[in-house]
Amino acid sequence: MELKTPRDQQELQERIGYFFKDSDSERLRNALTTRAYANEHNITPEKTMESFQTLGDALIDVIVLQNLINKKKCYTPEDLTDSLSEVVRNAALPPLAEAINLIEFVRWGNGQIKEEHWKTDDLVSDCLESLIGAVYLDSGQNMEVTAGVYDRIEKLAR
């Protein structure tokens, strides 16, 4: 796959079933901007995916834990911890990102494109975490909306 420019963000919003509030989707654009791209285009670090990634990582943990508890598949704290680790480890997130073709919407740096960084599970996982963090902030920190987006992506991956 050769990536040159990110695809239309409207298409991604349709895929995830969530439409960002700002008309130009600045928050979404920032959430899909890698540090390498930002460095090449004089974009400040706070306007990159790193600003959303840690939040998204924590949110995915909460969403998965809620789903596990609601499905009553786990009963002990150890079971929950083991199941959470299995579900949210980096190897589990790339198929979710692939289900919505997330890498096609990311603003990659030239070196990342040349070296095909989108094939790196860690970075693809970071992109998905960043997207979830951006949805959470854009929705007014609405956990129900954020979980709905995550669940929709998960269903698309099945």
ABEGO torsion letter per residue (X at the ends): XBBABBBBAAAAAAAAGBBBABAAGAAAAAAABBAAAAAAAGBBAAABAAAAAAAAAAAAAAAAAAAAAAAGABABAAAAAAAAAAAABAAAAAAAAAAAGAAAABBBBAAAAAAGAAABAAAAAAAAAAAAAAAAAAAGGBAAAAAAAAAAAAAAAX
